[in-house]
Amino acid sequence: MDLAPISRTAISDTIFVRLVEEILTGRLPAGEPLPSERELALTLQVNRHAVREALKRLQQAGLVRISHGGKTRVLDWRQSAGLDALTGLAVAGAIPTRQIIGDVAVMRRSIAADAARLCARNATPQQRAAITAAAAAYPPADDLHALAEADLTFWIAVIDGSENIAYRLALNTLVAAYEEMGREGIYALGVAEFADRSAHIELAAAIAAADEDEAYRLADELLTRFVTACQSGAEGEE
């Protein structure tokens, strides 16, 4: 393994990112042992404590298995990693960023459409009112930053109203991934969805009316616009 030394001012975060890139690009293949803490510290020119902290984070991310008294081995990230690996995959270039964004868009559509259906069923009157207000607050289409904030506020309200904690945690992960990959660029790609204030108001009305089927249909139709934009963009790059 050919790793360049890390600056002495770096911390375990830098070591973690470097090793994530090596694993996700396959330069450190699944099943292979990592060098010892001592060897990594010498190669990267850092202290062993920083290396140990980075290795713990790699294990928490599902990228390595630490065996006390034995070797630390690289895992197959496709079988062991979670959604938190999305950003690492984009940064490492292991999978094209546009493909990751497209895959996230499909997942987002599935989760959000079902969340809208559940929200129509489960939301309290206060939550329905908040969703209606969030839709009405969508800004003019030419203010991309404000649109991004309004869209996040709207979907947080919908997913919270669904009462599905797994959907809420998935949303947190996707938001973090969007931030790392460039949220403004992503929103520019999906402006046909994000800037349609009337479609969000119509969806909010279906939720307020407790119309589960209509809420699902409207959400799926709206979110498909971003999926289509991602697919069209990918075809244009081929």
ABEGO torsion letter per residue (X at the ends): XBBBBBBAABBAAAAAAAAAAAAAAGABBBGBBBBBAAAAAAAAGBBAAAAAAAAAAAAAAGABBBBBGBBBBBBBAAAABBAAAAAAAAAAGABBAAAAAAAAAAAAAAAAAAAAAAAAAABBAAAAAAAAAAAAABBBAABAAAAAAAAAAAAAAAAAAAGBAAAAAAAAAAAAAAAAAGAAAAAAAAAAAAABAAAAAAAAAAAAAGBAAAAAAAAAAAAAAAAAAAAAAAAAAX
